[in-house]
Amino acid sequence: MKLHASAPSGAQTVNAYGDDYVTVNGVRYEQSIVVRPDRVQPWDARSFEALTEADFAALLQASAEIVILGTGAKQRFPHPRLTAPLARAGIGLEVMTLQAACRTYNILVAEERKVAAALLFR
């Protein structure tokens, strides 16, 4: 699916997605990434089943008020002990499918919110 949204000039936005990829500002990604308004970076998390507390601690570097976790084709909730670093820092976490995470991220970027999308494909 292709997406079109108005966002601040130069912001990283999701242009398209499928079950095993996302395209951000015209660049296709097929591995776990963190998308922020100012950049896209790789994320060491390889799959939902392999998530660790360290994976969520790494998201603290995103300087976001809210992190959207895209868990692939199905919405799956990580154990609260894994997400504890975000909770301790007062950062909100929303969990949704990969596709919903992409759409929600674009909306929040258009609203100029401090958001990061952590996207898993498996």
C-alpha positions as a Python dict, from the first residue, in 0.01 Angstrom:
ca = {
    (1, 'M'): (0, 0, 0),
    (2, 'K'): (124, 349, -80),
    (3, 'L'): (67, 629, 169),
    (4, 'H'): (45, 1002, 119),
    (5, 'A'): (52, 1237, 412),
    (6, 'S'): (152, 1593, 466),
    (7, 'A'): (444, 1620, 705),
    (8, 'P'): (697, 1885, 797),
    (9, 'S'): (945, 1939, 516),
    (10, 'G'): (1235, 1697, 538),
    (11, 'A'): (1069, 1466, 790),
    (12, 'Q'): (1113, 1092, 751),
    (13, 'T'): (775, 942, 660),
    (14, 'V'): (659, 599, 553),
    (15, 'N'): (568, 601, 182),
    (16, 'A'): (472, 236, 139),
    (17, 'Y'): (464, -93, 327),
    (18, 'G'): (398, -462, 287),
    (19, 'D'): (421, -768, 506),
    (20, 'D'): (800, -778, 490),
    (21, 'Y'): (915, -423, 409),
    (22, 'V'): (859, -52, 456),
    (23, 'T'): (968, 235, 237),
    (24, 'V'): (1073, 553, 415),
    (25, 'N'): (1132, 860, 199),
    (26, 'G'): (1179, 634, -101),
    (27, 'V'): (1426, 390, 62),
    (28, 'R'): (1314, 31, 112),
    (29, 'Y'): (1392, -148, 442),
    (30, 'E'): (1350, -520, 508),
    (31, 'Q'): (1516, -539, 852),
    (32, 'S'): (1407, -401, 1187),
    (33, 'I'): (1437, -23, 1202),
    (34, 'V'): (1353, 277, 1418),
    (35, 'V'): (1199, 564, 1225),
    (36, 'R'): (1218, 912, 1373),
    (37, 'P'): (1122, 1241, 1211),
    (38, 'D'): (1490, 1326, 1160),
    (39, 'R'): (1636, 984, 1066),
    (40, 'V'): (1601, 610, 1016),
    (41, 'Q'): (1834, 378, 1201),
    (42, 'P'): (1877, 1, 1224),
    (43, 'W'): (1735, -171, 1533),
    (44, 'D'): (1910, -477, 1672),
    (45, 'A'): (1577, -648, 1750),
    (46, 'R'): (1542, -930, 1497),
    (47, 'S'): (1197, -1070, 1577),
    (48, 'F'): (917, -1035, 1827),
    (49, 'E'): (1011, -1362, 1996),
    (50, 'A'): (1371, -1246, 2042),
    (51, 'L'): (1293, -905, 2201),
    (52, 'T'): (1495, -817, 2509),
    (53, 'E'): (1493, -540, 2767),
    (54, 'A'): (1807, -407, 2596),
    (55, 'D'): (1612, -364, 2271),
    (56, 'F'): (1370, -132, 2448),
    (57, 'A'): (1647, 44, 2641),
    (58, 'A'): (1803, 129, 2303),
    (59, 'L'): (1482, 316, 2214),
    (60, 'L'): (1556, 569, 2490),
    (61, 'Q'): (1806, 723, 2248),
    (62, 'A'): (1518, 820, 2018),
    (63, 'S'): (1427, 1118, 2241),
    (64, 'A'): (1060, 1049, 2177),
    (65, 'E'): (752, 1114, 2390),
    (66, 'I'): (586, 810, 2238),
    (67, 'V'): (721, 495, 2077),
    (68, 'I'): (504, 298, 1839),
    (69, 'L'): (596, -69, 1824),
    (70, 'G'): (498, -240, 1500),
    (71, 'T'): (494, -615, 1565),
    (72, 'G'): (456, -750, 1212),
    (73, 'A'): (137, -892, 1063),
    (74, 'K'): (-18, -957, 1406),
    (75, 'Q'): (-52, -732, 1708),
    (76, 'R'): (147, -892, 1990),
    (77, 'F'): (221, -738, 2328),
    (78, 'P'): (568, -767, 2482),
    (79, 'H'): (602, -860, 2849),
    (80, 'P'): (601, -548, 3073),
    (81, 'R'): (947, -633, 3211),
    (82, 'L'): (1083, -582, 2858),
    (83, 'T'): (927, -239, 2819),
    (84, 'A'): (1021, -124, 3170),
    (85, 'P'): (1303, 108, 3050),
    (86, 'L'): (1051, 314, 2853),
    (87, 'A'): (801, 323, 3139),
    (88, 'R'): (1069, 436, 3385),
    (89, 'A'): (1160, 721, 3148),
    (90, 'G'): (796, 830, 3112),
    (91, 'I'): (784, 739, 2744),
    (92, 'G'): (451, 611, 2615),
    (93, 'L'): (440, 286, 2421),
    (94, 'E'): (169, 189, 2172),
    (95, 'V'): (170, -160, 2024),
    (96, 'M'): (7, -238, 1689),
    (97, 'T'): (54, -425, 1364),
    (98, 'L'): (331, -309, 1133),
    (99, 'Q'): (81, -152, 893),
    (100, 'A'): (-110, 34, 1166),
    (101, 'A'): (220, 152, 1316),
    (102, 'C'): (325, 303, 982),
    (103, 'R'): (-3, 491, 942),
    (104, 'T'): (-6, 613, 1303),
    (105, 'Y'): (356, 723, 1285),
    (106, 'N'): (283, 936, 976),
    (107, 'I'): (-14, 1102, 1148),
    (108, 'L'): (192, 1189, 1456),
    (109, 'V'): (480, 1323, 1244),
    (110, 'A'): (232, 1543, 1056),
    (111, 'E'): (123, 1677, 1397),
    (112, 'E'): (492, 1745, 1472),
    (113, 'R'): (489, 1512, 1773),
    (114, 'K'): (810, 1365, 1917),
    (115, 'V'): (751, 1008, 1799),
    (116, 'A'): (957, 704, 1703),
    (117, 'A'): (835, 392, 1527),
    (118, 'A'): (1017, 70, 1614),
    (119, 'L'): (927, -168, 1332),
    (120, 'L'): (961, -546, 1332),
    (121, 'F'): (887, -762, 1029),
    (122, 'R'): (882, -1099, 1211),
}
